[in-house]
């Protein structure tokens, strides 16, 4: 799990606060405010990701003329070093500002949740700490920059962004049509096997636990920090790894098991697969995602569409919840992901009701989704 994916999970989990942290007179019980603010935050993060892609281009275009002058002997080594440092100082400032915008997006979402009555204040120390750290890093970096050169560099960045936007492929609507071409092929055999294990919460295909580190042991003398401790999700190996040749990437599949103490927030055991891409474009990523999920649709006797929170979200054979989506990294690593979990709509509703009303019958029903 990448850092940004982890941050998104933490932000989303924080939105689903228990009743004690919500003003039910102001905050709608259907989580519509939380979902809207989550979408706004993701849009801000995507906008910032596009700026990072432009900054990467900016590094190249600002270094080329300096190197060219030096190669032609128009400047000596001292001048080359001076110009390079001037450029690096300006870019460090710009990158620190980009990082601060990321931290600001998480902090802003939390303040809006508090204002809407969906959370109690103040903003969690984690988000406040990120913002303070980012602000200090920007101030330190920008203090070194030559202001006139920085202004010229920012102007060049805006030009690159405008050019990239003009050439950028726009997101296309999801194609949701079942493809039954592999109904009798190994791919669908695997999907149906996953479905059959969902009733027992994938116990039959859950193998050894995987330990992944957010901070590796020994870093700056620390004992390390496990991702499972931060995200309240344990990850286990599984022998079933679905994939397709057209995905052109090896699938990394696992069983994810929630460990959150609050049962209303704990994720149910989920079969999850990821496909990572270092280089791709949006259109290709969307087409691969749609093709994959439509093949999955074709493995079931019946499917029912279940929402628009993900690019694909449906119920298969009234037995499993299936979701699939993509993350386009704007020139950075991208991914496609597929998740399959036991279909428990009544129990899910009880979890939401328990968050507000704290009735024992709702708690028992909510708990039942975590048992085979």
Secondary structure, 3 states (H helix, E strand, C coil): CCHHHHHHHHHHHHHCCCHHHCCCCCCCCCCHHHHHHHHHHHHHHHHHHHHHHHHHHHHHHHHHHHHHHHHCCCCCHHHHHHHHHHHHHHHHHHHHHHHHHHHHHHHHHHHHHHHCCCCCCCCCHHHHHHHHHHHHHHHHHHCCCCHHHHHHHHHHHHHHHHHHHHHCCCCCCCCCCCCHHHCCCHHHHHHHHHHHHHCCCCHHHCCCEECCEEECCCHHHCCCEEHHHHHCEEEECCCCCCCCHHHCCCEEEEEEEECCCCCCCCCCCEEEEEEEECCCCHHHHHHHHHHHHHHHHCCCCCEEECCCCCCEEEEECCCEEEEEEEECCCCCCEEEEEEEEECCHHHHHHHHHHHHHCCHHHHHHHHHCCCC
